[in-house]
């Protein structure tokens, strides 16, 4: 005779229950916020305000912040979008300006003008004066295509690469979208692991790099007019940071011969012990 099973009958097998439990825990962890040592102050203020839950406490603090700083109003970002932050054009220009020459300001001007355009578009379309920082992130990522962080460049080379990145961005940022034979826009899909969703984006035309022949012609023309040999020693530019220090070390470098003599390799010691 089968034993009586008490309680509500199970609707899921054991693997399904475990999977459901893991999903609930994952969603719970995403909603957790670690405030560290401030938890005592948080609990004390919550009791003082006689709030029944942490959710009401957070809503109270956010409302007070938005009342005091109405222009810095926080917004809940939609899926696939970034948070909107208040950032003025002067702050953007100052944050990207390293005190270089007028030529170095090409990329900085690009960042400031792009940020201003995005700000005006948001204000015109939505009435919101907050600024989306996605454009600045795009410019910074574009610059890394020409000057990657994994490599060391001399100052003239790094400066030239940044200027090429600025030219590339300025020439191709307003490219038209691709059209098929019917005159319809061509889209491509993209999957986000963060949001686990698919999105569709219009595909732009390929880059043409029409400014490269002009640069090459200018280089050849300058070489033909130059009366000095190419192997001559080039003096440092006036804004070259190597005028301040030749290396990034806080002390002068020792002779290379001395470093070679003092170097001890653990592989050499292991081979001697084996013999």
N, C-alpha and C positions, 0 to 999 in steps of 0.2 A: 504494500500500500504506500503510495507516494506521500511524502511529508508535506504538510500544509506550508505554503510560502506566505508569510505575513507581510503586510505593507503593500505599497503601490507596485504593480508589475513594471519591470524594467523595459524601457523602450529602446535602449542602446546597448550594444555589446561592450565588452571591456575596452577594446581598442578605441571605439568611438567615444566612450566616456573619457578616456585619457586625453584624446585629441581635443575634446571640448574643454576639458579642464585646463590644458595648456594654453588654449586660445583665450580663455577667460583671464588666466594669470598674465598673459602677454598684454592684454588690454589694460589690466590693472596696473602693471608696472609702468606703462606709458603715462598713466595719470598721476604717478607718484612724483613728488618734488622733495628733494633733500635740502633742508635749510640749515643743516649742521648744528652749531652751538646756539643758534638763535631760536631753537625750539622752546626754550624756557620763556623767553620774552614773548613768543607767539602764544603760548598757553596762558601766560599771565594777562596779556591783552585780551584774549578771547574771553576769559572769565570776567575781566573788568567790564567788557562791553556786553556781557550776558548773551553771547552768541552760542547757539546750540551745536554748530558743526563747523568744521574747517572750511567747507565750501562757502558758507555765509561770511566767515571771516575774510576769505580771499576776495569775495565780491565787495565787501565793505571797504577794504583797502584799495581795490582798483577804482571804485567809485570816488573815493576821496582824492586819489591821485589825478583822475581825469577832471575833477572839479577844480583842483589847484592848477593843473597844466592842461587847459582845454586844447591847445594847439598840438600837444603831444599825445593825442588821443590814440589809445591802443586799438587795434583792429584784429578780429579773429580771421586768420588767413584761410582761404579756401584750399581745397586739395590741389596740389601742384603749384601753388603760388607762394611768394615770399611775404614776410611781414613788412609792413610799411613803416619807415622810420623818418623822423624829421631830420633833415640834413641840408644845410644851406649850400649854395654854390660856392661861397667864400670858404666854408669849411672843407669842401671837397678839394678846392684848388690848393689850400694851405696844407692839407694832409698829404697831397701828392707832390708838393714842391719841395725839392731838396736843396734849394739855393743854387741851382745850376745856371748856365748861361741862357741866352734867349732861344737858342736852338733846342735846348732841353725842354722848353716849355711847350713844345708841340704836342706831346702826349698829355701834359697837364691841361692844356687848353681843350683838347679833345674830351677829356673826362668832364671838365666843368660844363662845356657846351652841351654834351650829351645829357648830363644830369639836369641841366636847366630845361632842356626840351622835354624830358620825361615828366618833370615837375609841372610844366605848363599843360601838358596833355592830360595829366591826372586832374589838375584843377579845373580844366575846361570841360572834361567829360563827366566828372563825378562831383565837382565842387570840393574835393578833398585836397588840402594843401600839403599833405604828407608826401614824402618822396620815396619811390621804389628804388632800392639799391641794386637791383638785378643788372642794370646797365653797367654800373661800375665793376661788378663781378665779371661781366662779359669782357670788358676792356682788359682787366687784369689777366684773365685767362688767355686772351688773345696775345698779350705781351709775352706770356710764357712760351708761346709757340716760337718766338724769335730769340728769347733770352731765358732759357730754362734754368731752374735753380740748381740743377745737378752739376752744372759746369761753372768754371771760373773764367771770367773775361777780364781783359784789361779795360781800363776806363774808356779809351777811344772806341774799342770794339763794342762794349756794352752800350755806349751812347748811340752808335750807329744802328745797332740792332733795335733799340727802342724807337728810333726815328723811322726805321722801316716798318715796325709794327704799327706806328701811328699812321703812316701813309697807307698801309694795307687796310686798316680799319676805316679811315676816312673815305677811301675810294670805293669800298664795297659795302658799307653799312646800309645804303639805300638801294640795294639791288632789287629789280622787279622779280616777281614770282614767276615760276615756270608755268607754261600753259600747254595743254595737249592739243591735238589736231582740231578738237571741237571748240577751242578757246576757253576751256575750263581750267581752273587752277589745279595744280598737281600737289597732292598732300603726301606726307610720309608719316608713319606711325612710330611711336616711341613708348617703351615700357619703363615705368619707374619702380624700382625695387623698394623705395621708401614708402610709397603709397599703394603699391601693388595694383596699379591701374595703367590702362593704355590711354595715350593721348595722340591727337592728330595735329600736325603742324604744316603750314604751307611751305613748299620747297622753293628756294630761290634759285636764280640762274647761277651758273658757274662763274667763278672769278676770272677776269680777263687780264689783270696786271698790265694795263696799258701804260703805266708810268715807268715800267722797267726799261724799255728802250730809251726813254728820255734820260734816265739816270746814267745808263751805259754811254750814251753819246756825250753827256757832260763830262764823264770821267775821262773818255778818250780825248776830248777837246782840251781838258786841263792838262793832261799828260803831254800833248803835243806842244802846248805853250810853255811848259815848264822847262827851265834851263838847267835845273839841278839834277844830278843822277838819282835814280830810284834807291840806290844803296846808301844814301846819305843818312846820317843820324837825325832823327826827328825829335825836336825839343818837345818837352811836355807842354800841354795847353795851360793857359792861365788858371782854369778852373779844375785842373786835374788834382784829385785828392792825394796823389803821391807827393805833392809838395809838402803836405803835412807829415806823412809817414809813408815809407816805402812798403811796409807790410802792415797787417792788422795786429801783429803781436805787440804786447806792452813793453817788450825789451828788444834791444838790437839783436839781430841774428848772429850766431857764432859761425866760424868758418866751416865750410862743408867738409873739409878734410878732418876736422876735429870730430864732427858728428859721425863720420864713417868709422873712425878709430874707436869711438866710445860705444858704437852700436853692438849689442850682443843679441844674437839670434838663438832662440831656444832650440831650433832645429839643428844648429851646429853643435850645441852642447849635447843633444841626444845622440848624434852620430859619433861623437868622441867617446861617450860612455859605452856605446855598443862595441866599439873597437877595443 
